[in-house]
Amino acid sequence: MKHTPEMEKAMQQSHNMGYAEYGRKLENQIAVEKKRQHEYEKCKHMVAELDNQLHK
């Protein structure tokens, strides 16, 4: 997959590494994906709470 300069910047800001470093080590990939999963679960929980509040 090709990545854009914007994607590279976002990767640096979010995970303190670029795509080259991400791709070099499995440990980096696992750490990034765990963080992404955690953020996804957190956002999903927030949306569920807001949805619950809206439908009261």
N, C-alpha and C positions, 0 to 999 in steps of 0.2 A: 504494500500500500504506500502510495506517495503521500507525504504530508506537506502541508503548506507552512510558510513562515508563521502564520497565526497559530497553527496547531503546535508548532515547536515552542512558541512563546507561552502558550497555555500549559504545555507539558512542563516547561521550566518553572512557571509560577506555581503550579499545583503540586508538582512532585520533586522539584529541585533537581531535575535531570532532563536531558534531551532524549530524543528518540534513539539516537545512536547508543547512548548508555543504557537505555531501557532494553534495547535489543541484544546487548552483549551478555547480560547475566540473567539467568532464570530467577535468581533471588530478587532482582529489581522488578521484574515483571510480576512476580507473585506479590510483592509489597504494594505495587501500584494497583493491581487488581483487587487486593483486599481493601485498600483505601477506597477505591471506587465503589465496591460492593457495600461498604459501611455507609458511605455517603448516600447511595441509592436507598438503602433501608431507612436511613434517617429521614430523607425527603419523603419517602412513601408513608412513613409514620406521621409526618407533619401534615401531609395532604389528607390523610384519613382523619386526623383530628380536626382540621379545618372543615372538611366535608361534614363531619359529625356536628360541628357547631352551626353550620349553615342550615342543617335540616332539623334543628330543634324547634 
